[in-house]
Amino acid sequence: MSNTGAVGPIARSPLLLSIPVAVGYIPLGTVFGFLFVQAGGAWWLAIASSLWVYAGAAQFMMIPMLVAGLPIPTIAAATFVINLRHVFYGLSLLQSLPRHPWAKSYMVFGLTDETYSVLTTLPPNTPAATRVWVTLINHVWWVIGTAIGALIGGQAETSLAGLDFALVALFAVLAVEQWRARSSAKPLWIAIASYPVALITWPAHALLVAIALCVLSAVLLDYLSHER
Amino acid sequence: MNDNAYIALTIIVMGGVTFAIRALPFLGARWLDKHPQIKRLGAFLPLSIMVLLTGHTLLDIGRSYGGNYTAEGIAIAVVIALQWWQRKALLSIGVGTLIYLVMRNVA
C-alpha cells in the first residue's frame, strides 16, 4: 500500500468499525439465546444457529415455528421470504469483495443488515482484509451475545411468567421499522386481511397460511401493476 | 422443543437458504436483472411478515395465559409507541416486556 499523498484515516481498525454493531448485536443475541433456551431448545443449538444461520429476524422467527413443530420445508420457505431483502445487498458490494474464494464466500455469508450498512460506509480504497475482519468481528459479537443468553436462560430455574413477551415486542419493533421504510401501506393491509382468513380456514396453521396468502397477494398485485 | 435432530436439521436448512439468498446477486446478477419482480417482492413482503409474526405471537401468548388480551394490548401499544418516538429497539423491547411482566405477576 502506498502512502504517497494519502491523507485521512484510511486504515481504520476493524474492531473500531464494528463497535456500533456490537452495541446492538450483543444484547439482541442475548435475547435470542435466552428465548431459544427458555422455549426448550438446547444451549448448543442456540449457538449453532447463530454460527450457521446468522440472520436476526429469521432466527427469532424460528423459535415459535420450532415450538409449533412446523415441517422443515415450511420453515425454509418462511426463511426465504423473510431474507429476500438481502438480494439487494450483494449488488452494491460486487466490486469490493476479496479475491480469495474462502474470504469471498464468508463475506457473502455474513452479509447481514448491520454488516451491509457498515461495509457500504467504508471508502472505496479500504483494504479487502479490513472488510473481511469487520464481517468476522460482527459475527463474533452475535455469537457471544447468543452464548450469554443461552447460559442465562439455562440457569434460570423458574421461568418468569410473561417473559416470552420479549419475542412479540421484538417482532413489533421490526414491524415498526419496516413500516418506516415502506413504499406503500399495502403490505400492512394484506397482512391484516390474511390472518383472519387463515385463522378461519386452517386454524392449526394460521401463520403459515397467512404468509402464503400474503406472498400470493404480493405476486398478484405486482403482476397487475407491472405486466402489461 | 426438545427434538435435537429436528432443530439441527432446521438450522442447517435455514443457513443454506439464507446463504443462497445472499449469494444470488453474485451468481446470477444477469438473471436477477431480468426478473425485477424478485427485488420488488423483497421490498414488499417483510412488512407483511413482521405484522403477521407480531399478531400471531401476540394472540398465542394471550391464549396461553387464558386472559382477555388486555395486558397484551397495553404492552404492545407501549412497544409500538416507544419504537415510533424513540427508535431504540432495546428500550422498546425492555420497557414493553417489563410492563407485561408486572401485569402478569403483580396485578
Interface residues (C-beta under 8 A of the other chain):
Chain A: G24 P27 L28 V31 A39 G40 G41 A42 L45 A48 S49 W52 V53 Y54 A55 A57 A58 Q59 M61 M62 P64 L66 V67 G69 I72 I75 A76 A78 T79 F80 V81 I82 N83 L84 R85 H86 V87 F88 Y89 G90 L91 L94 L97 S105 V108 F109 L111 L160 A161 G162 L163 D164 F165 A166 L167 V168 A169 L170 F171 A172 V173 L174 A175 V176 E177 Q178 W179 R182 S183 S184 K186 P187 L188 I190 A191 I192 S194 Y195 A206 L207 A210 I211 C214 V215 A218 V219 D222 Y223 H226
Chain B: M1 N2 D3 N4 Y6 I7 A8 L9 T10 I11 I12 V13 M14 G15 V17 T18 F19 I21 R22 A23 L24 P25 F26 A29 L32 P36 Q37 I38 K39 R40 L41 G42 A43 F44 L45 P46 L47 S48 I49 M50 V51 L52 L53 T54 G55 H56 T57 L58 D60 I61 Y65 E72 A75 I76 V79 I80 Q83 W84 A89 L90 S92 I93 G96 T97 Y100 L101 M103 R104 N105
